[in-house]
Amino acid sequence: MPLETFKATAHLQKGMVVKAKSRNFEITVDEPKYLGGTDTGMNPVELVLCALGACQAIVARVYAPKFKIRLEEFWVEVEGDLDTDGFMNKSDVRRGYSDIRYNIHMKSNASREQAEEFVQFIERTCPVGDTIINPVNLVLNKIILE
């Protein structure tokens, strides 16, 4: 399959509210009140956790038939540890997640062995998990003054 480029924009609104758009979809991103926001949407690091869980769920749905697994239910609980002192420049700690943990819940016809093999496949195949676990070339193209 050829390389595909996905695009998104993030437009700062009043306060810390951001309208993020990709294709024909828009979400509101904000910070909780205790971090200075108005709590009108998930914050960016919560969206990372959601993206990981959603990606794993989509991979499960796409590939379950190839594993002869009939999914009745599938969901992912994701949590991560982030020291906010890094973002606030209060200490010299990593600004992003130091640890991310997840539980995969599955109700299906799969045996324990099949489920473990399937989950290992999901972990290898999930693009968001791959993006989190491996370095990515992050490049600022240019600064455009309007």
Buried (B, 14 or more C-beta within 10 A) or exposed (E): EEEEEEEEEEEEEEEBBBBBEEEEEEBEBBBBEEEEBBEEBBBEBBBBBBBBBBBBBBBBEEBBEEBEBEBEEBEBEBEBEBBEEBBEEEEEEEEEBEEBEBEBEBEBEBEEEBBEBBBEBBBEBBEBBEBBEEEEEEEEEEEEEE
